[in-house]
Amino acid sequence: MLFQFPNFSDLLKTVGVKVEEVKSSPLKAAPNGFEPTSQEARDALDALVKDSYAWFKESSKSGAAWTTRSSKRSRTEGFSRAIRRSISS
């Protein structure tokens, strides 16, 4: 699993652009590319990638069809669990 995102913060600073935002929670839209990624956001992404990879490996072993409604639901539930774990820790 791989999660990539740009960090344009130095470029924006060089050209004099400041991005302002209003968020409902600290991890909303993180990472966003306009500022360095916080450790909290990195930890949440790390948990998400690890959980997704574990789901992928388990699905591969069982030969589950990835296009079924139930597999999409379980994948979404896995993402939600990973995010809740990273926020609560």
C-alpha positions in Angstrom: 0.0 0.0 0.0 1.2 3.5 -0.8 -0.1 6.9 0.1 1.6 9.9 -1.5 0.9 13.6 -1.2 2.7 16.8 -2.2 4.0 19.4 0.2 4.0 22.8 -1.6 4.4 24.9 1.6 8.0 26.1 0.8 7.0 27.0 -2.8 4.0 28.9 -1.6 6.1 30.8 0.9 8.6 31.6 -1.8 6.0 33.1 -4.1 4.2 34.9 -1.2 1.0 32.8 -1.1 -0.6 32.1 2.3 -3.4 29.5 2.4 -6.0 30.0 5.2 -8.5 27.5 6.3 -11.3 26.8 8.7 -11.7 23.1 9.8 -14.2 21.3 11.9 -11.4 19.0 13.3 -7.6 18.9 13.3 -7.4 16.0 10.8 -10.0 17.3 8.4 -8.4 17.3 4.9 -5.0 16.3 6.2 -2.6 16.1 4.5 -3.4 19.1 2.3 -0.2 20.0 0.5 -0.3 23.6 1.7 1.5 23.0 5.0 3.8 20.4 6.4 2.0 17.3 7.6 1.6 17.1 11.4 2.7 14.0 13.2 -0.9 13.3 14.2 -1.9 13.3 10.5 1.0 11.0 9.6 0.0 8.6 12.4 -3.6 8.5 11.1 -2.4 7.9 7.6 0.0 5.2 8.8 -2.8 3.4 10.6 -5.0 3.7 7.5 -2.3 2.3 5.2 -1.5 -0.6 7.6 -5.2 -1.4 8.1 -5.8 -1.3 4.3 -2.8 -3.6 3.7 -4.0 -6.1 6.3 -7.5 -6.1 4.7 -5.9 -6.6 1.3 -3.8 -9.5 2.5 -6.7 -11.2 4.2 -9.0 -10.6 1.2 -6.3 -12.1 -1.1 -6.0 -15.2 1.1 -9.7 -15.8 1.1 -10.2 -15.1 -2.5 -12.9 -12.6 -1.7 -14.5 -10.8 -4.7 -13.5 -7.2 -4.3 -16.4 -5.8 -6.4 -19.2 -7.1 -4.1 -21.2 -4.7 -2.0 -20.1 -6.6 1.2 -16.4 -6.2 0.5 -16.8 -2.5 -0.1 -18.7 -2.2 3.2 -16.0 -4.1 5.1 -13.2 -2.1 3.5 -15.0 1.2 4.5 -15.5 -0.2 8.1 -11.8 -1.0 8.2 -10.9 2.5 7.2 -13.2 3.9 9.8 -11.7 1.7 12.5 -8.2 2.8 11.6 -9.1 6.5 11.8 -10.9 6.1 15.1 -7.8 4.2 16.5 -5.4 6.9 15.4 -7.5 9.7 16.8 -8.1 8.0 20.1 -4.4 7.2 20.7 
